[in-house]
Amino acid sequence: MTFSKYHSFSRIFYVYSIMRNFFKKNSETYVPIEKANVDNITSRIIGDFGRWQLKISILMSLIKLPMAWYQLNIIFMAPPQQFWCAKPPAFEKYTDEEWRKISVPVIMEYPCLIFDPDILLIAPKMDRHIIPLVACQKFVYDKTFFKRTLTSDFGLVCTKRWYINMSQCVMMTGIVVGGLVFGSIADKYGRKKPLMLAIVIQATGSYLVSFAPYYWTFLVVWFILAFGCGGIAIISFVICMEVVSGRWRTYIPVVYQLPFGLGNVVLALLSYWLRDWRKIEFALATVSLIYLLYWFWLPESPRWLLAVGKYDEAVEVFKKIVLENKRDVGDIRAIVALLPKKKKNDKLHLQFSDLMKSKNMRRKTIILSLIWFFTGLSYFTFSQYLGLIGSSIFLLVSMSGIISIPGGLLCLFILAKLGRKTTLNLFQILATVCFFAIYIFPKEDAKKAGIRLFFAGLGFAAIAGTVPALYLYTGELFPTVGRNVGVGGVTTFARIASMIAPLLVHLDVYIPGLPLLLVIFISAGQIFLVFPLPETRNKPIPDSLEEAEQFR
């Protein structure tokens, strides 16, 4: 009898032990109803980071390469290039050097005007002071470094020189419009399909650009290419933020930005090899076609599906991710069912104007817009200033890309340890100090050239570190249902600043050092703009507008 009782108690204890271990092992699948939101439901099912998140993060990071190529390749499409007036057939007896010597005024930097050829033909030794100047009708271009450029193909010299700046303005305008349009579309219709559409537009636009017969045709297609590029930029970043949770949400969006610098290096090497703007564009378009394979590798964002109430579709995506991550989470549908059902009057996608209707979100949106504007202004202004410290265009672009990588890595370390606001302030202080150091060491002093170069590199690294930190911080302050349109809206101001930057740099002609002095004040002023914003480190990102409004 005693043995029988002991045996019965042993069996009961054995069953209890199995059940206890089972529930302990799978406790993460049981989410308290009061805490059942999109953030922790997603984390409980697929984990903070696994094989699937690693794959998606790598795919989104690689897509930064063409974004760097297209935003910067105007440098190699229309580089500084020597040119002179073509020799008329009547002057064949003169060598090219003799023709330039007799036809171009000595004081002219560019031979846009020449002495009247008809008079020179009759009286080549006549006093040049009494020979009228006329516009040159045809130009010859120096092809020592580049075989063919946008400048030589479309004659963008003299009165058309400003067309080159207009090309870059059109590029940035296209990126702005693309970011806004695709941001809104992606919040309404999902992340995957709009991203693939943007990739197709970008690749197609690049092919068409390489065959553009006229400048105005080029400009139209250039805008279309930029439109696709803007869509890719905003959607890929948001996907990076949405696939990871926990501490990985600090790391991945920052690492996502690093290939942009690598893209600079690749672009410089490709341009050095091809030396033809049409071939460069064609090569970039061909490489961009590879990204069409993302259709087979990239599912719809499960976080977006949950945020808009498409629970059945989210469950199917979760099932595939769980298999890839090798997780055992039990009944996925039961876990998703813990989320409250979406009501008919719930806002499932937002417009940028919706972010301005509530007090707290309006304040955060305005401040972020100002920060992005000033960050873009200092970044693009100093990027152009960096080009004044050397002579090799290939080396300068490569150097700027290489310098940005350690800045991003340093940003990653500080973000994890100190948070978003502190990271932004530290980088802005460092940038301000570096710019001031450059300002007090005049460029006329050749002995201080090494010091200026050191602080220029350190300052650029500081700005490069600010950008990924600001991207991450911006994405965390906007809700899931409006993250694309929010991030796209405020980063628009950085693009606007990129259009103003060339004008700011040009002020150096009138007041030497003024652009750098303005950048110093801009960088210092940004420190105070960050203070009113809340810290987002180790806090769940909001999914609805209501949650974002309450986040202070």
C-alpha positions as CSV (number, residue, x, y, z in Angstrom):
1,M,0.0,0.0,0.0
2,T,2.8,2.3,0.9
3,F,4.6,1.6,-2.4
4,S,1.4,2.2,-4.4
5,K,0.9,5.6,-2.7
6,Y,4.5,6.5,-3.4
7,H,4.2,5.5,-7.0
8,S,1.0,7.6,-7.4
9,F,2.6,10.7,-6.0
10,S,5.7,10.1,-8.2
11,R,3.5,10.0,-11.3
12,I,1.7,13.2,-10.3
13,F,5.0,15.0,-9.6
14,Y,6.3,13.8,-13.0
15,V,3.3,15.2,-14.9
16,Y,3.5,18.4,-12.9
17,S,7.2,18.8,-13.8
18,I,6.6,18.3,-17.5
19,M,3.8,20.9,-17.5
20,R,5.9,23.4,-15.5
21,N,8.8,23.0,-17.9
22,F,6.5,23.3,-20.9
23,F,4.9,26.6,-19.7
24,K,8.2,28.0,-18.6
25,K,9.7,27.2,-22.0
26,N,6.8,28.7,-23.9
27,S,5.8,31.5,-21.5
28,E,6.8,34.1,-24.1
29,T,3.8,33.0,-26.2
30,Y,1.4,34.2,-23.5
31,V,1.1,37.9,-23.7
32,P,-0.9,39.7,-21.1
33,I,-3.9,41.3,-22.7
34,E,-3.2,44.7,-21.2
35,K,0.2,44.6,-22.9
36,A,-0.9,43.1,-26.2
37,N,0.3,45.6,-28.8
38,V,1.9,45.2,-32.2
39,D,5.4,45.7,-30.8
40,N,5.5,42.9,-28.2
41,I,3.2,40.6,-30.2
42,T,5.7,40.7,-33.1
43,S,8.6,40.3,-30.8
44,R,7.0,37.3,-29.0
45,I,6.4,35.5,-32.3
46,I,9.5,36.1,-34.4
47,G,11.9,37.3,-31.7
48,D,13.9,40.5,-31.6
49,F,16.5,39.3,-34.1
50,G,17.1,36.1,-36.0
51,R,18.1,34.6,-39.3
52,W,15.1,36.2,-41.1
53,Q,15.8,39.7,-39.6
54,L,19.4,39.3,-40.6
55,K,18.5,38.5,-44.2
56,I,16.1,41.4,-44.5
57,S,18.5,43.8,-42.9
58,I,21.3,42.9,-45.3
59,L,18.9,43.2,-48.3
60,M,17.8,46.7,-47.2
61,S,21.3,47.8,-46.5
62,L,22.5,46.7,-50.0
63,I,19.8,48.9,-51.5
64,K,21.6,51.9,-50.1
65,L,24.4,51.4,-52.8
66,P,22.4,52.7,-55.8
67,M,20.9,55.5,-53.7
68,A,24.5,56.8,-53.2
69,W,25.3,56.3,-56.8
70,Y,22.4,58.3,-58.2
71,Q,22.6,61.1,-55.7
72,L,26.3,61.7,-56.2
73,N,27.0,60.6,-59.8
74,I,26.4,64.2,-61.1
75,I,29.9,64.7,-59.9
76,F,31.2,62.3,-62.5
77,M,28.6,63.1,-65.1
78,A,29.5,66.8,-65.3
79,P,33.0,67.1,-63.7
80,P,35.1,70.3,-64.0
81,Q,36.4,70.1,-67.6
82,Q,38.6,72.4,-69.7
83,F,37.1,73.6,-73.0
84,W,37.9,76.1,-75.8
85,C,36.4,77.4,-78.9
86,A,36.5,75.1,-81.9
87,K,38.8,76.3,-84.7
88,P,36.8,77.4,-87.8
89,P,37.8,75.7,-91.2
90,A,39.2,79.0,-92.5
91,F,42.0,78.8,-89.8
92,E,43.2,75.3,-90.7
93,K,46.7,76.7,-91.3
94,Y,47.0,77.5,-87.6
95,T,47.7,74.8,-84.9
96,D,45.2,74.5,-82.1
97,E,47.5,76.2,-79.7
98,E,48.1,79.1,-82.1
99,W,44.3,79.4,-82.7
100,R,43.6,79.7,-79.0
101,K,46.4,82.2,-78.6
102,I,45.1,84.6,-81.2
103,S,41.4,84.2,-80.6
104,V,40.9,84.2,-76.8
105,P,41.4,87.3,-74.6
106,V,44.1,86.7,-72.1
107,I,42.0,87.8,-69.1
108,M,39.2,85.3,-69.8
109,E,39.1,82.2,-67.7
110,Y,36.7,80.4,-70.1
111,P,36.7,81.1,-73.9
112,C,33.0,81.9,-74.0
113,L,33.8,85.0,-76.1
114,I,36.4,85.2,-78.8
115,F,37.7,88.0,-81.1
116,D,35.6,88.2,-84.3
117,P,37.0,85.5,-86.6
118,D,36.1,87.4,-89.7
119,I,38.3,90.3,-88.7
120,L,41.1,88.0,-87.5
121,L,41.1,86.3,-90.9
122,I,41.7,89.6,-92.7
123,A,44.0,91.3,-90.2
124,P,45.4,88.7,-87.7
125,K,47.9,91.2,-86.3
126,M,45.3,94.0,-85.7
127,D,45.3,95.6,-82.2
128,R,43.0,93.3,-80.0
129,H,41.6,96.3,-78.2
130,I,39.6,97.4,-81.3
131,I,38.4,93.9,-82.4
132,P,34.9,93.2,-81.0
133,L,34.2,90.0,-79.1
134,V,31.6,87.6,-80.3
135,A,30.1,84.4,-78.8
136,C,31.8,81.2,-79.7
137,Q,29.5,78.9,-81.7
138,K,31.1,75.6,-81.1
139,F,33.4,74.2,-78.4
140,V,36.1,71.5,-78.1
141,Y,36.4,69.7,-74.8
142,D,39.4,68.3,-73.0
143,K,39.0,64.5,-72.9
144,T,42.1,63.7,-70.9
145,F,40.2,62.4,-67.9
146,F,36.7,61.8,-69.2
147,K,35.8,60.6,-72.7
148,R,32.3,62.0,-72.6
149,T,30.4,64.1,-70.1
150,L,27.1,65.7,-69.6
151,T,28.9,69.0,-70.3
152,S,30.4,68.0,-73.6
153,D,27.3,66.2,-74.9
154,F,24.9,69.0,-74.2
155,G,27.2,72.0,-74.3
156,L,26.7,73.0,-70.6
157,V,29.2,75.8,-70.6
158,C,29.2,79.6,-70.5
159,T,25.6,80.7,-70.3
160,K,24.4,77.1,-69.9
161,R,26.8,76.3,-67.0
162,W,24.0,76.7,-64.5
163,Y,22.2,73.8,-66.1
164,I,24.5,71.5,-64.2
165,N,23.3,72.9,-60.8
166,M,19.7,72.7,-62.1
167,S,20.3,69.0,-62.8
168,Q,21.2,68.3,-59.2
169,C,18.2,70.4,-58.0
170,V,15.9,68.3,-60.2
171,M,17.5,65.2,-58.6
172,M,16.8,66.3,-55.1
173,T,13.3,67.5,-56.0
174,G,12.5,64.1,-57.5
175,I,13.8,62.4,-54.3
176,V,11.6,64.7,-52.2
177,V,8.5,64.1,-54.2
178,G,9.2,60.4,-54.4
179,G,9.7,60.1,-50.7
180,L,6.4,61.9,-50.0
181,V,4.3,60.0,-52.6
182,F,5.8,56.6,-51.9
183,G,5.7,57.2,-48.2
184,S,1.9,57.8,-48.3
185,I,1.4,54.8,-50.7
186,A,3.4,52.5,-48.5
187,D,1.5,53.4,-45.4
188,K,-1.8,52.7,-47.2
189,Y,-1.0,49.7,-49.4
190,G,2.0,48.1,-47.6
191,R,5.8,48.1,-47.9
192,K,6.6,45.4,-50.5
193,K,4.7,46.4,-53.6
194,P,5.6,50.2,-53.5
195,L,9.2,49.3,-52.9
196,M,9.3,47.0,-55.9
197,L,7.6,49.7,-58.0
198,A,10.2,52.2,-56.9
199,I,13.0,49.8,-57.9
200,V,11.6,49.4,-61.3
201,I,11.2,53.1,-61.8
202,Q,14.8,53.7,-60.7
203,A,16.3,51.1,-63.0
204,T,14.2,52.0,-66.0
205,G,14.9,55.7,-65.4
206,S,18.7,55.0,-65.3
207,Y,18.5,53.2,-68.7
208,L,16.6,56.0,-70.3
209,V,19.0,58.6,-68.9
210,S,21.9,56.8,-70.6
211,F,20.2,57.2,-74.0
212,A,18.8,60.7,-73.5
213,P,19.4,62.6,-76.9
214,Y,18.7,66.1,-75.5
215,Y,19.3,67.9,-72.3
216,W,15.6,68.6,-71.6
217,T,14.8,64.9,-72.3
218,F,17.5,64.0,-69.8
219,L,16.1,66.3,-67.2
220,V,12.6,64.8,-67.4
221,V,13.9,61.2,-67.1
222,W,16.4,62.3,-64.4
223,F,13.4,63.4,-62.3
224,I,11.7,60.1,-62.9
225,L,14.8,58.2,-61.8
226,A,15.1,60.5,-58.7
227,F,11.4,59.9,-57.9
228,G,12.0,56.1,-57.7
229,C,15.1,56.7,-55.7
230,G,13.2,58.7,-53.1
231,G,10.6,56.0,-52.7
232,I,13.3,53.3,-52.2
233,A,15.1,55.5,-49.5
234,I,12.0,56.0,-47.3
235,I,10.5,52.5,-47.6
236,S,13.7,50.5,-47.1
237,F,14.6,52.5,-44.0
238,V,11.1,51.9,-42.5
239,I,11.3,48.1,-43.3
240,C,14.7,48.0,-41.4
241,M,13.0,49.5,-38.4
242,E,10.0,47.3,-38.4
243,V,11.6,43.9,-38.8
244,V,13.7,44.1,-35.5
245,S,12.8,44.7,-31.9
246,G,14.5,45.4,-28.6
247,R,18.1,46.6,-28.6
248,W,18.4,45.6,-32.3
249,R,16.2,48.5,-33.2
250,T,19.2,50.7,-32.2
251,Y,21.8,48.8,-34.2
252,I,20.2,47.8,-37.5
253,P,18.8,51.2,-38.7
254,V,22.3,52.6,-38.1
255,V,24.2,49.8,-39.8
256,Y,21.6,50.2,-42.7
257,Q,23.1,53.6,-43.5
258,L,26.8,52.5,-43.7
259,P,26.7,51.1,-47.3
260,F,25.9,54.7,-48.5
261,G,29.6,55.5,-47.9
262,L,30.7,52.3,-49.6
263,G,28.5,53.3,-52.5
264,N,30.7,56.5,-52.9
265,V,33.8,54.3,-53.2
266,V,32.2,52.0,-55.7
267,L,30.9,54.9,-57.8
268,A,34.4,56.5,-57.8
269,L,36.0,53.2,-58.9
270,L,33.4,52.6,-61.6
271,S,33.8,56.2,-62.9
272,Y,37.5,55.9,-62.9
273,W,37.2,52.8,-65.1
274,L,34.6,53.8,-67.6
275,R,35.1,57.6,-67.8
276,D,31.9,58.1,-69.9
277,W,28.7,59.3,-68.3
278,R,26.4,57.3,-70.5
279,K,28.3,54.1,-69.8
280,I,28.3,54.9,-66.1
281,E,24.5,55.3,-66.1
282,F,24.0,52.2,-68.2
283,A,26.2,50.2,-65.8
284,L,24.4,51.5,-62.7
285,A,21.0,50.6,-64.3
286,T,22.2,47.1,-65.1
287,V,23.3,46.6,-61.5
288,S,20.0,48.0,-60.2
289,L,18.1,45.3,-62.0
290,I,19.5,42.8,-59.5
291,Y,17.2,44.3,-56.9
292,L,14.1,43.0,-58.8
293,L,15.0,39.7,-57.1
294,Y,13.7,41.2,-53.9
295,W,10.2,40.3,-55.0
296,F,11.0,36.7,-54.2
297,W,12.9,37.3,-51.0
298,L,11.0,40.1,-49.3
299,P,7.5,39.4,-47.6
300,E,5.1,42.1,-46.6
301,S,6.0,43.8,-43.3
302,P,4.2,41.8,-40.6
303,R,4.2,44.8,-38.3
304,W,2.4,46.9,-40.9
305,L,-0.2,44.0,-41.5
306,L,-0.9,43.9,-37.8
307,A,-1.1,47.7,-37.5
308,V,-3.8,48.0,-40.2
309,G,-5.7,45.0,-38.9
310,K,-4.8,42.4,-41.6
311,Y,-4.3,39.7,-39.0
312,D,-4.9,36.7,-41.3
313,E,-2.2,37.8,-43.7
314,A,0.1,38.6,-40.8
315,V,-0.3,35.0,-39.5
316,E,0.7,33.5,-42.8
317,V,3.8,35.7,-42.9
318,F,4.6,34.9,-39.3
319,K,4.5,31.1,-40.0
320,K,7.2,31.4,-42.7
321,I,9.4,33.6,-40.5
322,V,9.1,31.3,-37.5
323,L,10.2,28.4,-39.6
324,E,13.2,30.4,-40.9
325,N,14.1,31.6,-37.4
326,K,13.6,28.0,-36.0
327,R,11.3,29.2,-33.2
328,D,8.6,27.2,-31.4
329,V,5.9,29.7,-30.3
330,G,2.8,27.6,-30.3
331,D,-0.5,28.8,-31.9
332,I,0.4,32.0,-33.8
333,R,-3.2,32.8,-34.6
334,A,-4.1,32.6,-30.9
335,I,-1.3,35.1,-30.0
336,V,-2.4,37.5,-32.8
337,A,-6.0,37.2,-31.6
338,L,-4.9,39.0,-28.3
339,L,-4.7,42.2,-30.3
340,P,-7.8,44.3,-30.2
341,K,-9.9,44.3,-33.3
342,K,-9.6,47.4,-35.5
343,K,-12.7,49.7,-35.4
344,K,-14.2,51.2,-38.5
345,N,-13.3,54.7,-37.4
346,D,-9.6,53.8,-36.6
347,K,-7.1,55.6,-38.7
348,L,-5.2,52.8,-40.5
349,H,-3.0,55.2,-42.5
350,L,-2.1,58.9,-42.1
351,Q,-1.3,61.9,-44.2
352,F,1.4,64.3,-43.2
353,S,-1.3,66.8,-42.3
354,D,-2.7,64.4,-39.7
355,L,0.6,64.7,-37.8
356,M,0.0,68.4,-37.4
357,K,-3.5,68.2,-35.9
358,S,-2.5,67.2,-32.3
359,K,-0.4,69.4,-30.1
360,N,2.4,67.0,-29.1
361,M,2.9,65.4,-32.6
362,R,2.7,68.9,-34.2
363,R,5.5,70.1,-31.9
364,K,7.7,67.0,-32.5
365,T,7.1,67.2,-36.3
366,I,8.0,70.9,-36.5
367,I,11.2,70.4,-34.4
368,L,12.3,67.3,-36.5
369,S,11.7,69.3,-39.7
370,L,14.0,72.1,-38.5
371,I,16.6,69.6,-37.3
372,W,16.6,67.8,-40.7
373,F,16.8,71.1,-42.6
374,F,19.8,72.3,-40.7
375,T,21.5,68.9,-40.8
376,G,21.0,68.8,-44.6
377,L,22.3,72.3,-44.9
378,S,25.5,71.6,-42.9
379,Y,26.0,68.2,-44.5
380,F,25.7,69.3,-48.1
381,T,27.5,72.6,-47.6
382,F,30.5,71.0,-45.9
383,S,30.5,68.2,-48.5
384,Q,31.1,70.8,-51.2
385,Y,33.7,72.5,-49.0
386,L,35.5,69.2,-48.6
387,G,36.0,69.2,-52.4
388,L,38.3,72.3,-52.0
389,I,41.0,70.5,-50.1
390,G,42.3,68.3,-52.9
391,S,42.5,68.0,-56.7
392,S,41.6,64.4,-57.6
393,I,37.8,64.0,-57.9
394,F,38.0,60.2,-57.7
395,L,40.1,60.4,-54.5
396,L,37.8,63.0,-52.8
397,V,34.6,61.0,-53.4
398,S,36.3,57.8,-52.2
399,M,37.6,59.6,-49.1
400,S,34.3,61.1,-48.2
401,G,32.7,57.6,-48.4
402,I,35.4,56.0,-46.3
403,I,35.3,58.7,-43.7
404,S,31.5,58.3,-43.2
405,I,31.9,54.6,-42.2
406,P,33.8,55.1,-38.9
407,G,31.4,58.0,-38.1
408,G,28.5,55.6,-38.5
409,L,30.2,52.9,-36.3
410,L,31.0,55.4,-33.6
411,C,27.3,56.5,-33.8
412,L,26.3,52.9,-33.2
413,F,28.4,52.5,-30.1
414,I,27.2,55.8,-28.5
415,L,23.5,55.2,-29.3
416,A,23.6,51.9,-27.5
417,K,25.3,53.3,-24.4
418,L,23.9,56.9,-24.1
419,G,20.7,57.1,-26.1
420,R,19.4,59.1,-29.1
421,K,19.5,62.7,-27.8
422,T,22.9,62.5,-26.2
423,T,24.3,60.9,-29.4
424,L,23.0,63.7,-31.6
425,N,24.3,66.4,-29.2
426,L,27.7,64.9,-29.0
427,F,28.1,64.7,-32.8
428,Q,26.9,68.2,-33.2
429,I,29.3,69.5,-30.6
430,L,32.2,67.6,-32.3
431,A,31.2,69.0,-35.7
432,T,31.0,72.5,-34.4
433,V,34.4,72.3,-32.8
434,C,35.9,70.9,-36.0
435,F,34.4,73.6,-38.2
436,F,35.6,76.3,-35.8
437,A,39.1,74.8,-35.9
438,I,39.1,74.9,-39.7
439,Y,37.9,78.5,-39.6
440,I,40.7,79.8,-37.4
441,F,43.4,78.1,-39.5
442,P,43.3,80.1,-42.8
443,K,43.7,78.2,-46.0
444,E,46.3,80.7,-47.2
445,D,48.7,79.2,-44.6
446,A,50.1,76.1,-46.4
447,K,51.8,74.9,-43.2
448,K,48.4,74.4,-41.6
449,A,47.0,72.4,-44.5
450,G,47.5,69.1,-42.6
451,I,45.6,70.4,-39.6
452,R,42.8,71.6,-41.7
453,L,42.6,68.3,-43.5
454,F,42.5,66.4,-40.1
455,F,39.6,68.6,-38.8
456,A,37.8,68.4,-42.1
457,G,37.9,64.6,-42.0
458,L,36.8,64.5,-38.3
459,G,34.1,67.0,-38.9
460,F,32.7,65.1,-41.9
461,A,32.8,61.9,-39.8
462,A,30.7,63.7,-37.1
463,I,28.1,64.9,-39.7
464,A,28.0,61.4,-41.2
465,G,27.4,60.0,-37.7
466,T,24.5,62.4,-37.1
467,V,22.5,61.2,-40.1
468,P,21.9,57.5,-39.1
469,A,21.2,58.6,-35.5
470,L,18.7,61.1,-36.7
471,Y,17.0,58.6,-39.0
472,L,16.6,56.2,-36.2
473,Y,15.3,58.8,-33.8
474,T,12.9,60.2,-36.3
475,G,11.4,56.7,-37.1
476,E,10.9,55.9,-33.5
477,L,8.9,59.1,-32.8
478,F,6.4,58.5,-35.6
479,P,3.6,55.8,-35.4
480,T,3.7,52.7,-37.5
481,V,0.5,53.8,-39.5
482,G,2.3,57.0,-40.4
483,R,6.0,56.2,-40.2
484,N,6.6,56.4,-43.9
485,V,4.8,59.6,-44.5
486,G,6.3,61.1,-41.3
487,V,9.9,60.3,-42.0
488,G,9.5,61.2,-45.6
489,G,7.9,64.5,-44.7
490,V,10.5,65.8,-42.3
491,T,13.5,64.5,-44.3
492,T,12.1,66.5,-47.2
493,F,13.6,69.6,-45.5
494,A,17.1,68.1,-45.8
495,R,16.6,67.8,-49.5
496,I,15.4,71.4,-49.7
497,A,18.6,72.4,-47.8
498,S,20.7,70.5,-50.4
499,M,19.3,72.9,-53.0
500,I,20.3,75.9,-51.0
501,A,23.8,74.6,-50.1
502,P,25.4,75.6,-53.4
503,L,24.2,79.2,-52.9
504,L,25.6,79.2,-49.4
505,V,29.0,78.0,-50.7
506,H,29.0,80.7,-53.4
507,L,28.9,83.3,-50.6
508,D,32.6,82.6,-50.1
509,V,33.3,84.6,-53.3
510,Y,32.0,87.8,-51.6
511,I,33.0,87.2,-48.0
512,P,35.7,84.6,-47.6
513,G,34.9,82.1,-44.8
514,L,31.3,83.1,-44.4
515,P,29.8,79.7,-45.5
516,L,31.9,78.0,-42.9
517,L,31.0,80.5,-40.2
518,L,27.3,80.0,-41.0
519,V,27.7,76.2,-40.7
520,I,29.3,76.7,-37.3
521,F,26.3,78.6,-36.0
522,I,23.9,76.1,-37.6
523,S,25.6,73.1,-36.0
524,A,25.7,74.8,-32.6
525,G,22.0,75.8,-32.8
526,Q,20.9,72.2,-33.5
527,I,22.0,71.2,-30.0
528,F,19.2,73.3,-28.5
529,L,16.6,72.0,-30.9
530,V,17.0,68.4,-29.6
531,F,16.2,69.2,-25.9
532,P,12.4,69.4,-26.1
533,L,12.1,66.0,-27.8
534,P,11.6,62.8,-25.7
535,E,14.2,60.1,-25.4
536,T,13.2,56.8,-27.2
537,R,15.9,54.5,-26.0
538,N,14.6,51.1,-24.6
539,K,11.0,52.3,-25.2
540,P,8.4,50.6,-27.5
541,I,7.8,52.5,-30.7
542,P,4.2,53.8,-31.1
543,D,1.8,52.0,-33.6
544,S,-1.1,54.4,-33.6
545,L,-1.4,58.2,-33.7
546,E,-2.9,58.1,-30.2
547,E,0.1,56.3,-28.8
548,A,2.5,58.7,-30.6
549,E,0.7,61.6,-29.1
550,Q,0.9,60.3,-25.6
551,F,4.7,59.6,-26.0
552,R,6.4,62.5,-24.2
